[in-house]
Amino acid sequence: TFEVNSEISTIKVDMTKRGYIASIAITYATEDGATPVTSKPIFTPSSCTFEESLEIAISAEDGAAIYYTLDGTTPSTESTEFAENFTIEETTTVNAIAVLDGVESSVASAEYTKLEAKTIEEVIAAGVGEALTTGTVVATYNSGFLMGDGTGHILVYRGKANIGDVVK
């Protein structure tokens, strides 16, 4: 974490252990004393796909309260206040606002899509994209393997497995 401060602005950046930016919070006021702006909340992880469940954290600038909804509606100060990370198990749109000194941020939004298991035949028919499937390894090579599930076979380019392993 590092901060840059002046009389009219603060920039705070939180880094993860791997060196990625976890959150950025910027507050400022104009020199003529205009109302400060509250930064939008940050979701960790950001919009993504997941398999079974996913833990979500929401952060905002120091001192801000965060309010969120899980049904895609616009949050308000009457919505659920974020107190701790939560877990979702279905496709969900999370919307959130931050409120600092009575000033509301604009709405931040993240979409989390649950991958539903498909047969290899369905994965092949769908074409390029992200998919969840299970099969048995029938052959291996340098950096990948061939797996099948009775409906077809698919080549996995990265990963290590042994013949006979059931992989997801």
C-alpha positions in Angstrom: 0.0 0.0 0.0 1.2 3.5 -0.7 -0.5 6.9 -0.5 0.2 10.3 -2.1 -1.4 13.2 -0.2 -1.8 16.9 -0.8 -4.2 19.5 0.6 -6.8 18.7 -2.0 -6.2 15.0 -3.0 -5.3 11.5 -1.8 -4.4 8.6 -4.0 -4.2 5.2 -2.3 -3.2 2.0 -4.1 -3.3 -1.4 -2.5 -1.3 -4.2 -4.1 -1.7 -7.9 -3.7 1.1 -10.2 -2.7 1.7 -11.1 -6.4 2.1 -7.4 -7.3 -1.3 -6.9 -8.9 -3.4 -3.9 -8.0 -6.1 -4.9 -5.6 -7.8 -1.5 -5.3 -7.3 2.2 -6.1 -9.1 4.9 -4.2 -8.9 8.5 -5.2 -10.5 11.4 -3.3 -10.2 15.1 -4.2 -11.8 18.5 -3.8 -11.3 21.5 -6.0 -9.3 24.4 -4.6 -12.5 26.5 -4.4 -14.0 24.0 -1.9 -16.5 22.2 -4.2 -18.0 19.0 -3.0 -15.6 16.1 -3.0 -16.3 13.0 -5.1 -16.5 9.5 -3.6 -14.7 6.8 -5.6 -16.6 3.8 -6.8 -16.1 0.6 -4.9 -13.7 -2.1 -6.2 -14.7 -5.8 -6.5 -12.2 -8.6 -5.8 -12.2 -10.5 -8.0 -13.6 -8.4 -10.8 -16.2 -9.8 -13.2 -15.3 -13.5 -13.9 -16.6 -17.0 -14.4 -16.5 -19.6 -11.6 -17.3 -23.3 -11.1 -18.9 -24.0 -7.7 -18.8 -21.0 -5.5 -16.9 -17.7 -5.4 -15.9 -15.4 -2.5 -16.3 -11.7 -3.2 -14.7 -8.8 -1.4 -15.7 -5.1 -1.9 -13.4 -2.3 -1.0 -13.6 1.5 -1.0 -11.7 4.5 0.2 -10.9 4.6 3.9 -13.9 5.6 6.0 -16.5 4.9 3.3 -19.5 2.7 3.9 -20.3 0.3 1.1 -23.9 -0.8 0.2 -24.6 -3.5 -2.3 -27.3 -5.6 -4.1 -27.1 -9.1 -5.5 -30.1 -8.9 -7.8 -28.9 -6.4 -10.4 -30.8 -3.5 -8.9 -29.3 -0.1 -8.1 -28.1 0.0 -4.5 -28.9 2.8 -2.0 -28.1 3.5 1.6 -31.1 1.2 2.4 -29.4 -1.8 0.7 -27.2 -4.3 2.5 -24.2 -2.7 4.0 -21.0 -4.6 3.2 -19.3 -5.9 6.4 -17.4 -9.0 5.3 -16.6 -11.0 2.2 -19.5 -13.1 1.0 -19.9 -16.2 -1.2 -22.1 -16.7 -4.2 -23.0 -20.0 -5.8 -25.1 -18.9 -8.8 -24.7 -16.4 -11.7 -25.0 -13.0 -10.0 -24.7 -9.3 -10.8 -23.4 -7.4 -7.9 -23.9 -3.6 -7.8 -22.3 -1.4 -5.1 -22.0 2.2 -4.0 -19.6 3.8 -1.5 -20.8 6.6 0.8 -18.3 9.0 2.4 -19.3 12.1 4.4 -22.8 11.8 2.9 -21.5 11.8 -0.7 -22.5 8.7 -2.8 -20.3 7.3 -5.5 -21.6 6.2 -8.8 -22.6 2.5 -9.1 -19.9 -0.1 -9.5 -21.0 -3.4 -11.1 -19.5 -6.8 -11.5 -21.0 -9.9 -13.2 -20.1 -13.4 -12.0 -21.1 -16.2 -14.3 -21.3 -19.8 -13.0 -20.0 -22.3 -15.5 -22.4 -25.3 -15.9 -20.9 -28.7 -16.6 -21.2 -29.8 -20.3 -20.4 -32.9 -22.2 -17.4 -32.8 -24.4 -19.8 -33.0 -27.4 -21.5 -29.8 -26.2 -18.2 -28.1 -25.6 -17.1 -28.9 -29.2 -20.4 -27.8 -30.6 -20.2 -24.5 -28.8 -16.8 -23.7 -30.3 -14.2 -21.4 -28.8 -14.9 -20.2 -25.2 -14.7 -21.1 -21.6 -16.3 -24.4 -20.6 -16.5 -26.8 -17.7 -16.4 -30.5 -18.5 -15.2 -33.8 -17.0 -13.5 -36.7 -18.8 -11.0 -39.5 -18.5 -7.4 -39.0 -19.8 -6.8 -41.3 -22.7 -3.4 -40.0 -24.0 -0.7 -37.6 -22.8 2.0 -35.6 -24.6 4.7 -33.0 -23.7 2.5 -30.3 -22.2 -1.1 -31.6 -22.4 -3.4 -34.5 -22.7 -6.4 -35.9 -24.6 -9.5 -36.6 -22.6 -12.9 -38.2 -23.4 -16.3 -38.7 -21.8 -18.2 -41.1 -24.1 -19.6 -38.2 -26.2 -16.3 -37.1 -27.7 -12.6 -36.3 -27.1 -10.9 -32.9 -26.5 -7.3 -31.9 -26.5 -6.1 -30.0 -23.4 -3.1 -28.0 -24.4 -1.8 -27.2 -20.9 -1.8 -29.4 -17.9 -0.3 -32.6 -16.6 -2.3 -35.8 -16.1 -1.8 -39.5 -16.3 -3.7 -41.9 -18.5 -6.8 -43.1 -16.6 -7.1 -39.9 -14.5 -10.5 -38.3 -14.3 -10.1 -34.6 -14.8 -12.4 -31.6 -14.7 
